[in-house]
Amino acid sequence: MYLLWYGLGGVFISALLSSILSQVFDRIGRRVKGPALHNPPRTDPVPSIKEYSLAHLSRRHGASESTVRIALVEDDIFLVQGAKNVSKVFRTPGLSVMKGYAIALRYCFGMAKRSVKAYLADTSGSQLKPNPGSKVGDRGRISYHTHENLVKGLLEPGFISKSDRFEDILTESLSSLDIHNEWVDFPDLLDLLQGHVGSAVLKTIFGDHLLLQNPNFVRDLWEYDGVVMNLARRVPSLIIPSAYRLREKLLSSIKRWYLFAKTHSGERKIDPIDGSDPIWGSAMMRERHDMLVSLDYQDIDSVASTDLGFIWA
């Protein structure tokens, strides 16, 4: 059974979760208390999820903050929406998103099997106290450490400074357009917004150097967005070689930024208020990198895969 879940609210939570990947329950239903996640309404069976819009199914079968069980021939998907419901998933012992996350990391974001196995082996949950019966050591608690990093980086007081920085960067970017007191025609509004908003989000979280080291990163990312579902469907590289090459290009770009950051780490000046620095961007990314690379069976390549997933989502 698969779980899809959407947004906790705010610019960066939306950036992280708005297109979030399908997730898998380790154990579902009977342990879950409350109406939000217990026996959600079930749709009529549909042939295959790729033939339907999840947004359409959500609007048809439930409110924007509901939980819907979408019946497929091959399995069921649980579409969890709304901040309270998403939060409840993480607070409920016995529920996990790690299997779905691991599948996405492997097939969408190119993580090696050896590193993916560590995600699949993590039965400890995302809370400080491990799930009952879990014997995973601290270095294997990927779910908990990742969750704590995101909560600290996105939901604690530093979020306000990130919001202000995002607004400043976006305002400066839009002000650079040659627009004065007359109407200006842009052939593609979405293309305009993708470039400016996408760059502003990346600069806010990752700092300036990810894009300075890789000037075409935003363009490549949006091109990748158009092919990632083929990767998710496990279409072989023989059929879609350009999609696999594009993924490798993005991963190489991220690792190029890592190398720059490590080489110039002695030059960084950490902000005493929010912990940000001009090399890594936000404190969350600097701490996330050091945390992930220290966990079981993780290395620079696997961390780049997780960061590509984070950026794309």
Secondary structure, 3 states (H helix, E strand, C coil): CEEEECCCCCHHHHHHHCCCCCEECCCCCCCCCCCCCCCCCECCCECCHHHCCHHHHHHHHCCCCCEEEEEECCCEEEEECCHHHHHHHHHCCCCCCHHHHHHHHHHCCCCCHHHHHHHHHCCCCCCCCCCCCCCCCHHHCHHHHHHHHHHHHHHCCHHHHHHHHHHHHHHHHHHCCCCCCCCCCCCCHHHHHHHHHHHHHHHHHHCCHHHHHCCCHHHHHHHHHCCHHHHHCCCCCCCCHHHHHHHHHHHHHHHHHHHHHHHCHHHCCCCCCCCCECCCECHHHHHHHHHHHCCCCCCHHHHHHHHHHHHHC
